Amino acid sequence: MTDGSNIAAWTRTDSKVLHVLASVLAQQNRESQAVALLECVLGADPENSSVHRALGGLYLELERFGEALEMADAALAAGPEKRVREGLLLVRCHALWGLGRTEEAEEVMQLYINERRRP
């Protein structure tokens, strides 16, 4: 498909390629375009936790804290491995802090510290 008219069908097949393209856009300081692309991928593949993680990080950079929190929570719900979970906890903490929910942010940071201490 070359015209992009059916992006939903295309992203189901090629979401990994689009995810890489979004990473390249973000590295070029084109975060808004990366977000738009990943949102399309997520629309076609809503269970894709790697897209949730990537969007969470981009939303943080754009100070879209509520959306970053939603993405971190969605990715955490998928039960990621320890290293990924730790990163998501940091995204969640930063998002909560940005929303002014400092007590919750501190609780999440303590959870992160406790998890880092475990082998």
Summary of the structure (lengths in Angstrom):
residues: 119
radius of gyration: 15.2
end to end distance: 46.8
largest distance: 50.4
contacts: 355
relative contact order: 0.10
helix: 79%
strand: 0%
